[in-house]
Amino acid sequence: MSTATLRVSAFTEPERPKNLQIRYINLAGAAVDVTGGGEHAQDNRWTCRGCKDSSDCPKVGWLWRIREAASTHATTCRAIPLT
């Protein structure tokens, strides 16, 4: 008889939005999505699916800048999405 235990995860990856560039996971398991046109576009933005916060200036969001801000947010946010 096996003594292995079955681990069931409460995490289910949310649907991927259109133009998803990067996805981070916050401290509680919620996705922080970076969406937009990519490296050479200025329309990139991030949105946290836990606390619903997002980037301040999506009209001037170069990917390198948005990536850093989204990563910083994901490392400190503890919110989980409420359905």
HTML snippet that shows the backbone in 3Dmol.js (N, CA, C, O; Angstrom):
<script src="https://3Dmol.org/build/3Dmol-min.js"></script>
<div id="view" style="width:600px;height:400px;position:relative"></div>
<script>
const pdb = `
ATOM      1  N   MET A   1       0.832  -1.165   0.000  1.00  0.00           N
ATOM      2  CA  MET A   1       0.000   0.000   0.000  1.00  0.00           C
ATOM      3  C   MET A   1       0.887   1.243   0.000  1.00  0.00           C
ATOM      4  O   MET A   1       1.888   1.295   0.716  1.00  0.00           O
ATOM      5  N   SER A   2       0.532   2.217  -0.781  1.00  0.00           N
ATOM      6  CA  SER A   2       1.316   3.442  -0.910  1.00  0.00           C
ATOM      7  C   SER A   2       0.961   4.436   0.192  1.00  0.00           C
ATOM      8  O   SER A   2      -0.202   4.579   0.571  1.00  0.00           O
ATOM      9  N   THR A   3       1.974   5.109   0.690  1.00  0.00           N
ATOM     10  CA  THR A   3       1.742   6.145   1.702  1.00  0.00           C
ATOM     11  C   THR A   3       1.811   7.541   1.090  1.00  0.00           C
ATOM     12  O   THR A   3       1.783   8.540   1.809  1.00  0.00           O
ATOM     13  N   ALA A   4       1.897   7.607  -0.209  1.00  0.00           N
ATOM     14  CA  ALA A   4       1.959   8.904  -0.889  1.00  0.00           C
ATOM     15  C   ALA A   4       0.631   9.636  -0.713  1.00  0.00           C
ATOM     16  O   ALA A   4      -0.439   9.027  -0.739  1.00  0.00           O
ATOM     17  N   THR A   5       0.720  10.921  -0.539  1.00  0.00           N
ATOM     18  CA  THR A   5      -0.496  11.722  -0.392  1.00  0.00           C
ATOM     19  C   THR A   5      -0.741  12.505  -1.669  1.00  0.00           C
ATOM     20  O   THR A   5       0.195  12.915  -2.356  1.00  0.00           O
ATOM     21  N   LEU A   6      -1.971  12.697  -1.964  1.00  0.00           N
ATOM     22  CA  LEU A   6      -2.359  13.454  -3.146  1.00  0.00           C
ATOM     23  C   LEU A   6      -2.456  14.917  -2.762  1.00  0.00           C
ATOM     24  O   LEU A   6      -3.197  15.278  -1.848  1.00  0.00           O
ATOM     25  N   ARG A   7      -1.717  15.748  -3.451  1.00  0.00           N
ATOM     26  CA  ARG A   7      -1.783  17.182  -3.201  1.00  0.00           C
ATOM     27  C   ARG A   7      -2.667  17.819  -4.250  1.00  0.00           C
ATOM     28  O   ARG A   7      -2.432  17.681  -5.450  1.00  0.00           O
ATOM     29  N   VAL A   8      -3.666  18.505  -3.793  1.00  0.00           N
ATOM     30  CA  VAL A   8      -4.588  19.187  -4.692  1.00  0.00           C
ATOM     31  C   VAL A   8      -4.309  20.674  -4.570  1.00  0.00           C
ATOM     32  O   VAL A   8      -4.326  21.233  -3.474  1.00  0.00           O
ATOM     33  N   SER A   9      -4.058  21.297  -5.684  1.00  0.00           N
ATOM     34  CA  SER A   9      -3.750  22.719  -5.686  1.00  0.00           C
ATOM     35  C   SER A   9      -5.009  23.528  -5.935  1.00  0.00           C
ATOM     36  O   SER A   9      -5.831  23.176  -6.780  1.00  0.00           O
ATOM     37  N   ALA A  10      -5.151  24.607  -5.197  1.00  0.00           N
ATOM     38  CA  ALA A  10      -6.279  25.509  -5.393  1.00  0.00           C
ATOM     39  C   ALA A  10      -6.021  26.435  -6.572  1.00  0.00           C
ATOM     40  O   ALA A  10      -6.931  27.121  -7.036  1.00  0.00           O
ATOM     41  N   PHE A  11      -4.782  26.458  -7.059  1.00  0.00           N
ATOM     42  CA  PHE A  11      -4.423  27.350  -8.155  1.00  0.00           C
ATOM     43  C   PHE A  11      -4.852  26.780  -9.493  1.00  0.00           C
ATOM     44  O   PHE A  11      -4.505  25.652  -9.844  1.00  0.00           O
ATOM     45  N   THR A  12      -5.593  27.552 -10.216  1.00  0.00           N
ATOM     46  CA  THR A  12      -5.939  27.238 -11.590  1.00  0.00           C
ATOM     47  C   THR A  12      -5.544  28.447 -12.406  1.00  0.00           C
ATOM     48  O   THR A  12      -5.968  29.566 -12.116  1.00  0.00           O
ATOM     49  N   GLU A  13      -4.747  28.232 -13.411  1.00  0.00           N
ATOM     50  CA  GLU A  13      -4.296  29.369 -14.219  1.00  0.00           C
ATOM     51  C   GLU A  13      -5.494  30.042 -14.874  1.00  0.00           C
ATOM     52  O   GLU A  13      -6.309  29.383 -15.520  1.00  0.00           O
ATOM     53  N   PRO A  14      -5.600  31.376 -14.702  1.00  0.00           N
ATOM     54  CA  PRO A  14      -6.708  32.081 -15.342  1.00  0.00           C
ATOM     55  C   PRO A  14      -6.524  32.134 -16.854  1.00  0.00           C
ATOM     56  O   PRO A  14      -5.431  31.913 -17.374  1.00  0.00           O
ATOM     57  N   GLU A  15      -7.595  32.427 -17.529  1.00  0.00           N
ATOM     58  CA  GLU A  15      -7.549  32.548 -18.984  1.00  0.00           C
ATOM     59  C   GLU A  15      -6.497  33.583 -19.381  1.00  0.00           C
ATOM     60  O   GLU A  15      -6.344  34.616 -18.728  1.00  0.00           O
ATOM     61  N   ARG A  16      -5.793  33.295 -20.438  1.00  0.00           N
ATOM     62  CA  ARG A  16      -4.754  34.212 -20.903  1.00  0.00           C
ATOM     63  C   ARG A  16      -5.379  35.312 -21.763  1.00  0.00           C
ATOM     64  O   ARG A  16      -6.051  35.026 -22.754  1.00  0.00           O
ATOM     65  N   PRO A  17      -5.153  36.575 -21.378  1.00  0.00           N
ATOM     66  CA  PRO A  17      -5.728  37.671 -22.162  1.00  0.00           C
ATOM     67  C   PRO A  17      -5.020  37.832 -23.502  1.00  0.00           C
ATOM     68  O   PRO A  17      -3.908  37.343 -23.704  1.00  0.00           O
ATOM     69  N   LYS A  18      -5.686  38.521 -24.398  1.00  0.00           N
ATOM     70  CA  LYS A  18      -5.102  38.807 -25.707  1.00  0.00           C
ATOM     71  C   LYS A  18      -3.843  39.646 -25.509  1.00  0.00           C
ATOM     72  O   LYS A  18      -3.810  40.511 -24.633  1.00  0.00           O
ATOM     73  N   ASN A  19      -2.839  39.409 -26.288  1.00  0.00           N
ATOM     74  CA  ASN A  19      -1.566  40.124 -26.249  1.00  0.00           C
ATOM     75  C   ASN A  19      -0.807  39.949 -24.939  1.00  0.00           C
ATOM     76  O   ASN A  19      -0.073  40.850 -24.532  1.00  0.00           O
ATOM     77  N   LEU A  20      -0.972  38.800 -24.266  1.00  0.00           N
ATOM     78  CA  LEU A  20      -0.228  38.531 -23.037  1.00  0.00           C
ATOM     79  C   LEU A  20       1.255  38.439 -23.376  1.00  0.00           C
ATOM     80  O   LEU A  20       1.652  37.641 -24.225  1.00  0.00           O
ATOM     81  N   GLN A  21       2.072  39.253 -22.716  1.00  0.00           N
ATOM     82  CA  GLN A  21       3.510  39.252 -22.933  1.00  0.00           C
ATOM     83  C   GLN A  21       4.240  38.483 -21.830  1.00  0.00           C
ATOM     84  O   GLN A  21       5.141  37.689 -22.102  1.00  0.00           O
ATOM     85  N   ILE A  22       3.831  38.735 -20.564  1.00  0.00           N
ATOM     86  CA  ILE A  22       4.483  38.129 -19.407  1.00  0.00           C
ATOM     87  C   ILE A  22       3.419  37.878 -18.342  1.00  0.00           C
ATOM     88  O   ILE A  22       2.466  38.648 -18.223  1.00  0.00           O
ATOM     89  N   ARG A  23       3.575  36.813 -17.575  1.00  0.00           N
ATOM     90  CA  ARG A  23       2.674  36.565 -16.451  1.00  0.00           C
ATOM     91  C   ARG A  23       3.532  36.276 -15.220  1.00  0.00           C
ATOM     92  O   ARG A  23       4.368  35.372 -15.225  1.00  0.00           O
ATOM     93  N   TYR A  24       3.310  37.056 -14.174  1.00  0.00           N
ATOM     94  CA  TYR A  24       3.938  36.833 -12.874  1.00  0.00           C
ATOM     95  C   TYR A  24       2.869  36.278 -11.943  1.00  0.00           C
ATOM     96  O   TYR A  24       1.676  36.416 -12.213  1.00  0.00           O
ATOM     97  N   ILE A  25       3.284  35.661 -10.863  1.00  0.00           N
ATOM     98  CA  ILE A  25       2.371  35.170  -9.848  1.00  0.00           C
ATOM     99  C   ILE A  25       2.708  35.895  -8.547  1.00  0.00           C
ATOM    100  O   ILE A  25       3.864  35.913  -8.124  1.00  0.00           O
ATOM    101  N   ASN A  26       1.695  36.494  -7.914  1.00  0.00           N
ATOM    102  CA  ASN A  26       1.958  37.223  -6.668  1.00  0.00           C
ATOM    103  C   ASN A  26       2.121  36.257  -5.506  1.00  0.00           C
ATOM    104  O   ASN A  26       2.049  35.042  -5.695  1.00  0.00           O
ATOM    105  N   LEU A  27       2.338  36.780  -4.311  1.00  0.00           N
ATOM    106  CA  LEU A  27       2.592  35.955  -3.132  1.00  0.00           C
ATOM    107  C   LEU A  27       1.437  35.033  -2.771  1.00  0.00           C
ATOM    108  O   LEU A  27       1.647  34.002  -2.132  1.00  0.00           O
ATOM    109  N   ALA A  28       0.228  35.387  -3.170  1.00  0.00           N
ATOM    110  CA  ALA A  28      -0.948  34.577  -2.852  1.00  0.00           C
ATOM    111  C   ALA A  28      -1.377  33.682  -4.012  1.00  0.00           C
ATOM    112  O   ALA A  28      -2.341  32.927  -3.883  1.00  0.00           O
ATOM    113  N   GLY A  29      -0.679  33.757  -5.136  1.00  0.00           N
ATOM    114  CA  GLY A  29      -0.999  32.904  -6.271  1.00  0.00           C
ATOM    115  C   GLY A  29      -1.824  33.559  -7.356  1.00  0.00           C
ATOM    116  O   GLY A  29      -2.199  32.897  -8.324  1.00  0.00           O
ATOM    117  N   ALA A  30      -2.120  34.853  -7.220  1.00  0.00           N
ATOM    118  CA  ALA A  30      -2.886  35.555  -8.259  1.00  0.00           C
ATOM    119  C   ALA A  30      -1.953  35.997  -9.381  1.00  0.00           C
ATOM    120  O   ALA A  30      -0.782  36.293  -9.146  1.00  0.00           O
ATOM    121  N   ALA A  31      -2.472  36.038 -10.580  1.00  0.00           N
ATOM    122  CA  ALA A  31      -1.677  36.430 -11.746  1.00  0.00           C
ATOM    123  C   ALA A  31      -1.538  37.943 -11.839  1.00  0.00           C
ATOM    124  O   ALA A  31      -2.483  38.688 -11.578  1.00  0.00           O
ATOM    125  N   VAL A  32      -0.348  38.378 -12.214  1.00  0.00           N
ATOM    126  CA  VAL A  32      -0.081  39.764 -12.566  1.00  0.00           C
ATOM    127  C   VAL A  32       0.315  39.713 -14.039  1.00  0.00           C
ATOM    128  O   VAL A  32       1.416  39.281 -14.379  1.00  0.00           O
ATOM    129  N   ASP A  33      -0.594  40.159 -14.909  1.00  0.00           N
ATOM    130  CA  ASP A  33      -0.410  40.030 -16.349  1.00  0.00           C
ATOM    131  C   ASP A  33       0.137  41.306 -16.973  1.00  0.00           C
ATOM    132  O   ASP A  33      -0.306  42.410 -16.657  1.00  0.00           O
ATOM    133  N   VAL A  34       1.102  41.135 -17.858  1.00  0.00           N
ATOM    134  CA  VAL A  34       1.614  42.228 -18.681  1.00  0.00           C
ATOM    135  C   VAL A  34       1.083  41.983 -20.084  1.00  0.00           C
ATOM    136  O   VAL A  34       1.361  40.949 -20.691  1.00  0.00           O
ATOM    137  N   THR A  35       0.317  42.941 -20.595  1.00  0.00           N
ATOM    138  CA  THR A  35      -0.262  42.820 -21.929  1.00  0.00           C
ATOM    139  C   THR A  35       0.155  44.010 -22.770  1.00  0.00           C
ATOM    140  O   THR A  35       0.554  45.047 -22.240  1.00  0.00           O
ATOM    141  N   GLY A  36       0.063  43.859 -24.077  1.00  0.00           N
ATOM    142  CA  GLY A  36       0.361  44.960 -24.972  1.00  0.00           C
ATOM    143  C   GLY A  36       1.038  44.484 -26.237  1.00  0.00           C
ATOM    144  O   GLY A  36       1.015  43.301 -26.576  1.00  0.00           O
ATOM    145  N   GLY A  37       1.640  45.436 -26.926  1.00  0.00           N
ATOM    146  CA  GLY A  37       2.242  45.173 -28.228  1.00  0.00           C
ATOM    147  C   GLY A  37       3.644  44.598 -28.197  1.00  0.00           C
ATOM    148  O   GLY A  37       4.168  44.204 -29.239  1.00  0.00           O
ATOM    149  N   GLY A  38       4.264  44.539 -27.029  1.00  0.00           N
ATOM    150  CA  GLY A  38       5.582  43.932 -26.928  1.00  0.00           C
ATOM    151  C   GLY A  38       6.705  44.929 -26.772  1.00  0.00           C
ATOM    152  O   GLY A  38       6.489  46.086 -26.411  1.00  0.00           O
ATOM    153  N   GLU A  39       7.903  44.466 -27.049  1.00  0.00           N
ATOM    154  CA  GLU A  39       9.125  45.221 -26.770  1.00  0.00           C
ATOM    155  C   GLU A  39       9.200  46.582 -27.446  1.00  0.00           C
ATOM    156  O   GLU A  39       9.674  47.537 -26.830  1.00  0.00           O
ATOM    157  N   HIS A  40       8.759  46.700 -28.663  1.00  0.00           N
ATOM    158  CA  HIS A  40       8.906  47.948 -29.407  1.00  0.00           C
ATOM    159  C   HIS A  40       7.634  48.788 -29.437  1.00  0.00           C
ATOM    160  O   HIS A  40       7.514  49.704 -30.250  1.00  0.00           O
ATOM    161  N   ALA A  41       6.702  48.485 -28.570  1.00  0.00           N
ATOM    162  CA  ALA A  41       5.449  49.234 -28.500  1.00  0.00           C
ATOM    163  C   ALA A  41       5.363  49.972 -27.170  1.00  0.00           C
ATOM    164  O   ALA A  41       6.000  49.587 -26.190  1.00  0.00           O
ATOM    165  N   GLN A  42       4.569  51.032 -27.150  1.00  0.00           N
ATOM    166  CA  GLN A  42       4.395  51.812 -25.928  1.00  0.00           C
ATOM    167  C   GLN A  42       3.057  51.550 -25.251  1.00  0.00           C
ATOM    168  O   GLN A  42       2.710  52.235 -24.289  1.00  0.00           O
ATOM    169  N   ASP A  43       2.304  50.575 -25.735  1.00  0.00           N
ATOM    170  CA  ASP A  43       0.967  50.332 -25.198  1.00  0.00           C
ATOM    171  C   ASP A  43       0.918  49.215 -24.161  1.00  0.00           C
ATOM    172  O   ASP A  43      -0.163  48.712 -23.856  1.00  0.00           O
ATOM    173  N   ASN A  44       2.064  48.818 -23.614  1.00  0.00           N
ATOM    174  CA  ASN A  44       2.107  47.739 -22.631  1.00  0.00           C
ATOM    175  C   ASN A  44       1.605  48.225 -21.279  1.00  0.00           C
ATOM    176  O   ASN A  44       1.808  49.380 -20.906  1.00  0.00           O
ATOM    177  N   ARG A  45       0.946  47.328 -20.548  1.00  0.00           N
ATOM    178  CA  ARG A  45       0.461  47.659 -19.209  1.00  0.00           C
ATOM    179  C   ARG A  45       0.408  46.394 -18.370  1.00  0.00           C
ATOM    180  O   ARG A  45       0.413  45.288 -18.910  1.00  0.00           O
ATOM    181  N   TRP A  46       0.358  46.549 -17.060  1.00  0.00           N
ATOM    182  CA  TRP A  46       0.204  45.394 -16.184  1.00  0.00           C
ATOM    183  C   TRP A  46      -1.070  45.536 -15.383  1.00  0.00           C
ATOM    184  O   TRP A  46      -1.517  46.643 -15.084  1.00  0.00           O
ATOM    185  N   THR A  47      -1.653  44.387 -15.039  1.00  0.00           N
ATOM    186  CA  THR A  47      -2.874  44.334 -14.241  1.00  0.00           C
ATOM    187  C   THR A  47      -2.767  43.158 -13.282  1.00  0.00           C
ATOM    188  O   THR A  47      -2.422  42.045 -13.680  1.00  0.00           O
ATOM    189  N   CYS A  48      -3.067  43.418 -12.011  1.00  0.00           N
ATOM    190  CA  CYS A  48      -3.060  42.359 -11.000  1.00  0.00           C
ATOM    191  C   CYS A  48      -4.468  41.790 -10.888  1.00  0.00           C
ATOM    192  O   CYS A  48      -5.429  42.533 -10.688  1.00  0.00           O
ATOM    193  N   ARG A  49      -4.587  40.481 -11.016  1.00  0.00           N
ATOM    194  CA  ARG A  49      -5.895  39.837 -10.894  1.00  0.00           C
ATOM    195  C   ARG A  49      -6.287  39.610  -9.442  1.00  0.00           C
ATOM    196  O   ARG A  49      -7.402  39.173  -9.159  1.00  0.00           O
ATOM    197  N   GLY A  50      -5.372  39.904  -8.519  1.00  0.00           N
ATOM    198  CA  GLY A  50      -5.674  39.776  -7.098  1.00  0.00           C
ATOM    199  C   GLY A  50      -6.295  41.034  -6.544  1.00  0.00           C
ATOM    200  O   GLY A  50      -7.447  41.026  -6.111  1.00  0.00           O
ATOM    201  N   CYS A  51      -5.533  42.128  -6.555  1.00  0.00           N
ATOM    202  CA  CYS A  51      -6.018  43.381  -5.958  1.00  0.00           C
ATOM    203  C   CYS A  51      -6.628  44.335  -6.976  1.00  0.00           C
ATOM    204  O   CYS A  51      -7.155  45.384  -6.607  1.00  0.00           O
ATOM    205  N   LYS A  52      -6.558  43.980  -8.246  1.00  0.00           N
ATOM    206  CA  LYS A  52      -7.115  44.771  -9.352  1.00  0.00           C
ATOM    207  C   LYS A  52      -6.337  46.059  -9.619  1.00  0.00           C
ATOM    208  O   LYS A  52      -6.825  46.923 -10.348  1.00  0.00           O
ATOM    209  N   ASP A  53      -5.147  46.206  -9.051  1.00  0.00           N
ATOM    210  CA  ASP A  53      -4.307  47.365  -9.342  1.00  0.00           C
ATOM    211  C   ASP A  53      -3.750  47.213 -10.760  1.00  0.00           C
ATOM    212  O   ASP A  53      -3.716  46.109 -11.305  1.00  0.00           O
ATOM    213  N   SER A  54      -3.318  48.318 -11.344  1.00  0.00           N
ATOM    214  CA  SER A  54      -2.748  48.265 -12.694  1.00  0.00           C
ATOM    215  C   SER A  54      -1.735  49.387 -12.868  1.00  0.00           C
ATOM    216  O   SER A  54      -1.586  50.244 -11.998  1.00  0.00           O
ATOM    217  N   SER A  55      -1.048  49.373 -13.992  1.00  0.00           N
ATOM    218  CA  SER A  55      -0.026  50.380 -14.256  1.00  0.00           C
ATOM    219  C   SER A  55      -0.650  51.762 -14.351  1.00  0.00           C
ATOM    220  O   SER A  55      -1.791  51.920 -14.784  1.00  0.00           O
ATOM    221  N   ASP A  56       0.124  52.759 -13.937  1.00  0.00           N
ATOM    222  CA  ASP A  56      -0.366  54.130 -13.872  1.00  0.00           C
ATOM    223  C   ASP A  56      -0.551  54.787 -15.237  1.00  0.00           C
ATOM    224  O   ASP A  56      -1.553  55.463 -15.472  1.00  0.00           O
ATOM    225  N   CYS A  57       0.398  54.592 -16.124  1.00  0.00           N
ATOM    226  CA  CYS A  57       0.392  55.299 -17.411  1.00  0.00           C
ATOM    227  C   CYS A  57       0.467  54.318 -18.577  1.00  0.00           C
ATOM    228  O   CYS A  57       1.524  54.184 -19.195  1.00  0.00           O
ATOM    229  N   PRO A  58      -0.621  53.635 -18.889  1.00  0.00           N
ATOM    230  CA  PRO A  58      -0.545  52.631 -19.951  1.00  0.00           C
ATOM    231  C   PRO A  58      -0.240  53.213 -21.325  1.00  0.00           C
ATOM    232  O   PRO A  58       0.137  52.469 -22.230  1.00  0.00           O
ATOM    233  N   LYS A  59      -0.391  54.508 -21.505  1.00  0.00           N
ATOM    234  CA  LYS A  59      -0.116  55.108 -22.819  1.00  0.00           C
ATOM    235  C   LYS A  59       1.372  55.224 -23.104  1.00  0.00           C
ATOM    236  O   LYS A  59       1.755  55.377 -24.263  1.00  0.00           O
ATOM    237  N   VAL A  60       2.223  55.158 -22.088  1.00  0.00           N
ATOM    238  CA  VAL A  60       3.672  55.267 -22.288  1.00  0.00           C
ATOM    239  C   VAL A  60       4.385  54.089 -21.636  1.00  0.00           C
ATOM    240  O   VAL A  60       5.389  54.268 -20.947  1.00  0.00           O
ATOM    241  N   GLY A  61       3.871  52.905 -21.852  1.00  0.00           N
ATOM    242  CA  GLY A  61       4.393  51.725 -21.178  1.00  0.00           C
ATOM    243  C   GLY A  61       5.341  50.903 -22.020  1.00  0.00           C
ATOM    244  O   GLY A  61       4.929  49.929 -22.650  1.00  0.00           O
ATOM    245  N   TRP A  62       6.609  51.284 -22.037  1.00  0.00           N
ATOM    246  CA  TRP A  62       7.598  50.439 -22.696  1.00  0.00           C
ATOM    247  C   TRP A  62       7.713  49.136 -21.921  1.00  0.00           C
ATOM    248  O   TRP A  62       7.621  49.132 -20.693  1.00  0.00           O
ATOM    249  N   LEU A  63       7.910  48.045 -22.619  1.00  0.00           N
ATOM    250  CA  LEU A  63       7.912  46.725 -21.984  1.00  0.00           C
ATOM    251  C   LEU A  63       8.958  46.619 -20.883  1.00  0.00           C
ATOM    252  O   LEU A  63       8.672  46.031 -19.840  1.00  0.00           O
ATOM    253  N   TRP A  64      10.154  47.164 -21.070  1.00  0.00           N
ATOM    254  CA  TRP A  64      11.195  47.051 -20.041  1.00  0.00           C
ATOM    255  C   TRP A  64      10.765  47.746 -18.756  1.00  0.00           C
ATOM    256  O   TRP A  64      11.099  47.278 -17.667  1.00  0.00           O
ATOM    257  N   ARG A  65      10.037  48.842 -18.854  1.00  0.00           N
ATOM    258  CA  ARG A  65       9.585  49.576 -17.676  1.00  0.00           C
ATOM    259  C   ARG A  65       8.406  48.853 -17.010  1.00  0.00           C
ATOM    260  O   ARG A  65       8.360  48.718 -15.787  1.00  0.00           O
ATOM    261  N   ILE A  66       7.471  48.399 -17.818  1.00  0.00           N
ATOM    262  CA  ILE A  66       6.293  47.711 -17.296  1.00  0.00           C
ATOM    263  C   ILE A  66       6.688  46.385 -16.652  1.00  0.00           C
ATOM    264  O   ILE A  66       6.140  46.014 -15.613  1.00  0.00           O
ATOM    265  N   ARG A  67       7.627  45.673 -17.256  1.00  0.00           N
ATOM    266  CA  ARG A  67       8.095  44.390 -16.716  1.00  0.00           C
ATOM    267  C   ARG A  67       8.621  44.579 -15.298  1.00  0.00           C
ATOM    268  O   ARG A  67       8.288  43.798 -14.405  1.00  0.00           O
ATOM    269  N   GLU A  68       9.426  45.594 -15.085  1.00  0.00           N
ATOM    270  CA  GLU A  68       9.993  45.856 -13.763  1.00  0.00           C
ATOM    271  C   GLU A  68       8.904  46.203 -12.745  1.00  0.00           C
ATOM    272  O   GLU A  68       8.924  45.712 -11.616  1.00  0.00           O
ATOM    273  N   ALA A  69       7.963  47.041 -13.147  1.00  0.00           N
ATOM    274  CA  ALA A  69       6.884  47.438 -12.234  1.00  0.00           C
ATOM    275  C   ALA A  69       5.981  46.253 -11.887  1.00  0.00           C
ATOM    276  O   ALA A  69       5.579  46.105 -10.733  1.00  0.00           O
ATOM    277  N   ALA A  70       5.660  45.413 -12.863  1.00  0.00           N
ATOM    278  CA  ALA A  70       4.811  44.249 -12.617  1.00  0.00           C
ATOM    279  C   ALA A  70       5.505  43.248 -11.697  1.00  0.00           C
ATOM    280  O   ALA A  70       4.871  42.669 -10.815  1.00  0.00           O
ATOM    281  N   SER A  71       6.790  43.046 -11.898  1.00  0.00           N
ATOM    282  CA  SER A  71       7.544  42.133 -11.054  1.00  0.00           C
ATOM    283  C   SER A  71       7.603  42.640  -9.614  1.00  0.00           C
ATOM    284  O   SER A  71       7.440  41.863  -8.673  1.00  0.00           O
ATOM    285  N   THR A  72       7.832  43.927  -9.445  1.00  0.00           N
ATOM    286  CA  THR A  72       7.859  44.524  -8.111  1.00  0.00           C
ATOM    287  C   THR A  72       6.509  44.369  -7.427  1.00  0.00           C
ATOM    288  O   THR A  72       6.445  44.028  -6.246  1.00  0.00           O
ATOM    289  N   HIS A  73       5.437  44.617  -8.157  1.00  0.00           N
ATOM    290  CA  HIS A  73       4.099  44.468  -7.577  1.00  0.00           C
ATOM    291  C   HIS A  73       3.855  43.013  -7.159  1.00  0.00           C
ATOM    292  O   HIS A  73       3.349  42.754  -6.067  1.00  0.00           O
ATOM    293  N   ALA A  74       4.215  42.072  -8.029  1.00  0.00           N
ATOM    294  CA  ALA A  74       3.979  40.652  -7.738  1.00  0.00           C
ATOM    295  C   ALA A  74       4.745  40.188  -6.501  1.00  0.00           C
ATOM    296  O   ALA A  74       4.281  39.292  -5.795  1.00  0.00           O
ATOM    297  N   THR A  75       5.903  40.777  -6.226  1.00  0.00           N
ATOM    298  CA  THR A  75       6.692  40.348  -5.069  1.00  0.00           C
ATOM    299  C   THR A  75       6.155  40.893  -3.756  1.00  0.00           C
ATOM    300  O   THR A  75       6.572  40.440  -2.690  1.00  0.00           O
ATOM    301  N   THR A  76       5.233  41.860  -3.806  1.00  0.00           N
ATOM    302  CA  THR A  76       4.715  42.436  -2.573  1.00  0.00           C
ATOM    303  C   THR A  76       3.214  42.225  -2.369  1.00  0.00           C
ATOM    304  O   THR A  76       2.745  42.300  -1.233  1.00  0.00           O
ATOM    305  N   CYS A  77       2.457  41.968  -3.415  1.00  0.00           N
ATOM    306  CA  CYS A  77       1.008  41.833  -3.322  1.00  0.00           C
ATOM    307  C   CYS A  77       0.615  40.489  -2.733  1.00  0.00           C
ATOM    308  O   CYS A  77       1.158  39.453  -3.117  1.00  0.00           O
ATOM    309  N   ARG A  78      -0.329  40.506  -1.798  1.00  0.00           N
ATOM    310  CA  ARG A  78      -0.815  39.277  -1.169  1.00  0.00           C
ATOM    311  C   ARG A  78      -2.287  39.034  -1.440  1.00  0.00           C
ATOM    312  O   ARG A  78      -2.900  38.168  -0.816  1.00  0.00           O
ATOM    313  N   ALA A  79      -2.857  39.786  -2.358  1.00  0.00           N
ATOM    314  CA  ALA A  79      -4.294  39.673  -2.624  1.00  0.00           C
ATOM    315  C   ALA A  79      -4.594  38.455  -3.485  1.00  0.00           C
ATOM    316  O   ALA A  79      -3.816  38.082  -4.364  1.00  0.00           O
ATOM    317  N   ILE A  80      -5.736  37.849  -3.210  1.00  0.00           N
ATOM    318  CA  ILE A  80      -6.204  36.742  -4.031  1.00  0.00           C
ATOM    319  C   ILE A  80      -7.462  37.217  -4.766  1.00  0.00           C
ATOM    320  O   ILE A  80      -8.199  38.060  -4.255  1.00  0.00           O
ATOM    321  N   PRO A  81      -7.702  36.685  -5.948  1.00  0.00           N
ATOM    322  CA  PRO A  81      -8.899  37.118  -6.686  1.00  0.00           C
ATOM    323  C   PRO A  81     -10.163  36.582  -6.029  1.00  0.00           C
ATOM    324  O   PRO A  81     -10.233  35.412  -5.653  1.00  0.00           O
ATOM    325  N   LEU A  82     -11.143  37.435  -5.897  1.00  0.00           N
ATOM    326  CA  LEU A  82     -12.451  37.032  -5.386  1.00  0.00           C
ATOM    327  C   LEU A  82     -13.382  36.913  -6.584  1.00  0.00           C
ATOM    328  O   LEU A  82     -13.513  37.854  -7.367  1.00  0.00           O
ATOM    329  N   THR A  83     -14.003  35.806  -6.725  1.00  0.00           N
ATOM    330  CA  THR A  83     -14.835  35.575  -7.903  1.00  0.00           C
ATOM    331  C   THR A  83     -16.105  36.357  -7.896  1.00  0.00           C
ATOM    332  O   THR A  83     -16.899  36.255  -8.831  1.00  0.00           O
TER     333      THR A  83
END
`;
const viewer = $3Dmol.createViewer("view");
viewer.addModel(pdb, "pdb");
viewer.setStyle({}, {cartoon: {color: "spectrum"}});
viewer.zoomTo();
viewer.render();
</script>
